[in-house]
């Protein structure tokens, strides 16, 4: 037989039920048989008491020495009378176990221990199988005053009682067989109600295991199976999401490699081109122009490699930060001073209104963020005004850099902080905002962007106000 859950359930339930039915069968049959015998013995006991009284009344006028002869004389008449009264086969014995009377002399029985006990003043019975019949032999003593002078024996064939016991036994067997068949039937239905959903679940899981993550399991069963199905579908959702994330990451890596390859290839191609050109040039001025291109593209290549290494260190948490309390207004003023010549060059008006407050930050890294955002505004926004101001909400400090430039397209906004997305811009590697976002995260903060086309952009730097990057409170 195949080792399956259904077969195991059937075997366990049926074998358990079979054992219980067998036990019930024997207990019931034995109890019934015992009650039948007890009732018969009780009836024989009543007959024997009446018979003993009858003998005592019949022999009360005789003394002990004369009573034995009188008992032998009266025994046939008394046994015949009692046999007709009780409809029983009766034997009467004297004290020496000599048979004095027998109401059925054609049927002979041995003298068993019941007679011996009766002669010794004890009532006793015994069941014996004689000629394919179960016979009850019940003997009781015959008294003269307090002396035993003989024994009377009731011989009762228990054919009707054992026929009744046999009928009960057959009935119990039929009930047991019907019960076993019913239990097999109901257990088969029960086991199917358990195993069929499990089989469906196995088939559905095999489909999913073969890569069909669009499939969802839809099985209605008991609470346990429903809970299992729900958990499994949830697991499939997470796996599908995880696989989609992996695919997205793979696509992003592909874009990243393509862009980085392009960014690396452009200066290298330029360097090689000018190097080849120098070999053919005779004019020193032309050679110097090519050498300047080589140096310029070499520096651009070096900066790109350094920024890639920087991003790599930020992502691996191997970059050391030096946190300290630093005044954010002072930091903003430093950034404005650094870029002041460029603001003047591009006719950009700068206005700052930042709260005078100290934050627990690595001020060099935060300065890098501010300079990067301002530099992008100068180079790409075509703005004429830049406002820098601050807000404090709950436990966070918000430094807002707002320009009135051309704004940023929604599609660009989605990938602007993506380290694997590098927009093709002149003199840009596209890693500045990616690096800035990673620095903000190291401060338990973030950078987000609000922008509307032709109305300007707003970069918001969110930093924790009362806690440091380790979650320790710095201010009350």
N, C-alpha and C positions, 0 to 999 in steps of 0.2 A: 504494500500500500504506500502511495506517495506521502512523504512526510510534509504535510501542509497544516496550516493553522486550523482549517476546517476539520481535517481528520483527527487532529489532536483534541479539538473541542468535543467532537463526537465520541471519541474513545474515552476521554476522561469522564464526560457526563453519563454515558451509557454504562460504563463499568462501575461508576459510583452508585448509580441508580440500581443496577443489577444486584450489587452487594447489599444495598439497603433493603431491597425487596426480598432477597433470600432471608435476611435476618428477620424481617417482619413476618415472613411466611412461617418460619420455624417457631418464632415466639407465639404467634397466633394459634398455630395448630397445637402446640404443646399445651398452651393455656386452656384451649377448648377441650382437649382430651383429658386433661387433669380435672376440669370441672365436671365432665361427664362421669368419670370414675368416682369422684368424690360424692356426687349426687346419688349414684347407685349404692355406694358403700353406706351413705347416710340412710338410704331406704332399707338396706339389709340390717343396719344397726337397730332401726326401729322394730323390724320384724323379730330380730333376735331377742330384744327386751320383752316384747309381748309373749314370745315363746317361752322364755325363761320364767316369766310370771305364771304362765299356764302350767308348766311343769311343776313349779313350786306349790301351786294350789292343788294340783292333782296328787302330789306325793306328801303333802304336809302331815298326814295321819300315820305315816310309817316312820319306824326308827331306822337308824343307819344300817343295821345288820340285815333288815328285811327289805330294804328299799331296792336293792339291785335286782332281786328276783321280780319285784313288782315293776321295776323300770323295763326289764326285758319283756315282761308280759304286755305292758301298756305301749311300748315304743311303736309297734306297727300301727296301732289305732291313732295315736297322737300324731305321728308323722303323716299319716294319710289325711287326718283332719287339717293339719297346718299346710300341707301341700295344696289341698283344694282351696284353702282360704287365701294363700298368697300366690298360688299358681307357680310353685317352685318345685324343683327336684330337691328332696330333703333326705339326709342320712342322719341316723342317731347311733352314737357309739357309747359303750360303757367306759368305765375308768381305765380299763385295760385296752382300749381302742379296738374292742371287738364290735363289729358292725351288728347292731340290734335290729335296725329297720332301714329299708331303702324303698322310696316311692317309685323308683324306676330301676328295678333289678336287672333289666336287660342291658343297661349302660353302666359299665364298671369304671370306677376311677381309683387312682392310687390314693393312699393316705398321705397327704402332704403335711408340711409343717404347720399349717393352720390348725389341724386337729391336735397336734402335739401341744401347741400354745393354749388351745381351749381346755385340754385336760389339765393344764397347769394354771388354770384360772385366768387366762388372758384371751380376750377376743382378738381374732386375727383373720386377715384375708390374704389371698394370693391369686394372681392372674396366671392362667396357664393356657397354652394353645393345645387343644385336644381335638383331633380329627377335623382340622381346618376351621375350628371355632375357638374364639377367645372365651374362656370360661372363668367366671369369678367364683372362687371357693371361699365362703365366709363361715367361720366356725365360732361358736360361743359356748362357754361351759353351762352344764345343767347343775343346779344347786339343790341341796337339801339343807335348809337352814344355811350354815356358813360353809358346808362341805361340798366339794365338787364330786358328783357321782357319775358324770358322763359329759357328752358333748353333742350338740346339734349342729349340723352342717347344711348351709344353704348353697345349692349349686345353681348358678345363674349364668346361662349363656348370654354374652353381651353382643349378639349379632346385630340387633337393631341399633345399639349405641355405636358400634364400630362402623356400621353402614352409614350412620349419620356423620361420623368423623371422616369417612372416606369421601362422602359428598362435599363436606366442607373443604377437604384437601383439594379435590378437583376444582371446586369453585375458586379457591385461592390461587391455584395454578393458572386457571383461565384469566383471573384478574391480573396476575403478574405478567402473563404473556401480552394481554391487551395494554397494560401499563408500559411495558418495554417498547411495544410497537408505537404507542402514542409518544413516548419519550424520544424514540429515534426520529419520528416525524417532526416533532416540535424542535428538537435539537438541530435537525437538518435545516429547518427554516431559520432558526436562530443563528446557526453558524454561517449560513448564506448571507444573512443580514449584516454580519460582521465582515466576512471575507470578500463579498462582491465589491463593496466600496474600496477595500484594500487592493483588490485586483485592478479596479479602475484607476486607483491612485498610482499603482505601479506602472500601468500602461501609459498614463499621462506623464509620469516622471521620466519614463524612457524616451518619450518624444522630446521633452525638454532637455534631457541629457544628450540627445543627438543634435542639440543646437537650436531647436525651435522655441525660442524664448517669447514668441508671440502667443503661445498657448497658455491658457490659464485653466486650472482645474475647477470644475463645477460639479461637485458631488454633494448631494443632500443625504445625510445619514444622522447618526447619533451625535451628541455634543462632542465627544472625544474626536471622532473622525472629522467633524466640521472644524474643530479647533486645529487639528493637524493640517487640513486643507488650507485653512486661512493662513497658518504659519508658513506653509509651503509656498503659497502664492506670494506672500510677503517676501519670502526669500528670493523667489524668482524675480520679483520687481527690483529688489536690491541688486541681484546679479546682472539683470538687464541694464540697470542704471550704471553699475560698475563697468560693464563692458562698453556701454556708450561713452562713459568718461574716458576709458582707455583709448577708444577710437578717436575721441576728440583730442586727447592728449597726443595721440600719434599724429593726427592731422596738424596740430599746432607745432609739434616737433618738426614735421616735414616743412611747414611754412618757415619755421625758425631756421632750419638748416639751409633752405633755399635762399632766404634773405641774408643770412650770415655769409653764405657762400658768395652771394652777389656783392655784399659789402666788402668782403675780403678780396674778392677777385678784382673789383674796380681799382683800388689803389695799387695792387700788385701788377695789374696789366699796365697801368700808367707808368709805374716805376720801370718795368721791363722795357716798355716802349721808348721812354726817354733814355734809358741806359744804352739801348741799341742805336738810338739816334745820335748820342754823343760820339760813338765810334766813327760816325760818318761826317760829323761837323768839323769844320776847320775854323770857323769864326768863334773867338773866345766868348763873345757876348751871347751868342746862341747857346754855347755849351753851358754858360752860367744860368741861363733861363731854364734849361733842362735839368741842371743840378738842383735848382730851387724847387722845381716840380717834384723831383725825386725825394728831396728832404720833406716837403710839405705832405706828400702822400705817405711817406714813411712814418711821419708823426701821427697822421690820421690813423694809419694801421695800428700803431702802437697804442693809441688811445682806445681804439676799439677792443683790442685784446685785453687791455687793463680793465675796461668796463665789464667785459665778459667774465673775467676772473672775479671782479667785485660782486657781480650777481651770483656767481657760483658760491662764493663765501657766505653771502647773506642767506642763501637757501640752505646751506649746510650748518648754519648756526656756529660757524667757525670764526665769525668776525667779532672782534672784541669791541664792546661799547663802554664808554666811560661816562656813567651817569653822575650828574651833580646838579645842585640847585643853581639855576641860571635865569636872569631876568629876560623875559621874552621880548619886551619892548626894546631893550638894548640890542638884542640879537637882530631884530628887524631893522633897526637903524644902521647896524653894521652892514647888512645886505644892501640897503639902499645906497649907502656910501660907496660900496664896491661897484655897483652898477650905474652910479650917477652919470659918468661920462657917456654911457650908452643911451640912457634916458634922454640926455641932452642932444646926442647925435640924431636920434629918431624923433625928436620933438614930442616926447611922452611926458605928460604931467603926472607926478607921483604924489599921493597923499596918504599919510599913515595916521591912524588913530587907534593905537593898541594899548590895552590895559597894562599898567605897570605892575607886573606880577611875576613871581619866580616859579618856575616849573622844574621838576626833577627830570632832566633830559641830558642827552649827549649833545651839547649845543653845536658842535662842529657838524654832526650829522643832520640836525634840524636846519642848520644854516644851508647845508647842501640842498635840502628840499626846497627851501624858500628861493635860493638862487636859481635852481632848475626851473621852477614854475615861472619866476620873473623872466628868466632868459627865454623860455618858450613864448611868453607873452610878447616880448620884444621882437622875436624872430618871426613868429607865425600868425599872431592875432591881428596885425595891422591896426593896433589900438592907438588912441591918442591920450587916454587917461587910464591910470591904474590906481585903485583904492585898496589899501591894506587896513583892515580893522579887526576887532576881536569881539567875541561874545562868550559869556559864561552861562552854561546851562547844566544844572544838577552838578555832577562831579567831573564835568569835562570843560576844557578850554578849546574854543574854536578860533583859529586864525584864518581869516578869509581874504583871499587875493582876487580882486574883481577887476576885469578890464571891460572896455567898451568896443572890443574888436569885432571880427566877423563871425565869431561863434564857432562851434564845433558840431559837425554833422552827427546825427544819432548813431549811425553805423560805426563811426570812428570812436565815439564815446564808449561803446561796448568793449572795444579792444585796446583802448588807450593805455591801460595799465598792464596789459598782457605782455609778459616778458618774451613771448614768442612771436609777437606781432611787431614788425618794424616798418613804420610808414616810410615811404621813399621821400625823404626831404633832403634838401641840400645841406651839407655839412652837419648831418645828424645821424646818430647811430640808432635812435629810437629806443634806447634803454634808460633814459633819464627818469621818466615817470615810473617805470618798473622798479628801479632802484629806490626812488623816493617812497613808493608804496611799501616796499619791504622794510625801509627804515622806520616808517610810521608804525608798522605792525610790531616791530621790535620794542616800540614805546607803548605797546598796548593801545595804540590808536589806529587811525586810518586816514586816507585821503579820498575824497569823492568830489565829483564834478557836477555842476549845474550849468548848462549852456543852452543858448537859444540862437539860432542862426540870425546873423546881422544885428544882434543885440548885445553880444558879448558873452564872456564866460566867467564862472566863479569857481575857483578851486578852494576847497574847505579842508584845512588840516585839523583833525580832531585829536586832541591829546588829553590824557587823564589829568585831572586837576588835583585830586587829593591822594592819589596812590602812585607808586612807581611801577615799573614794568614787572616787578615781582609780586605785586598785589599788596605791598606794605603801605599802610597809611602814612602820609607825610604831613598832612595838615588836619586840624580839627575844624 
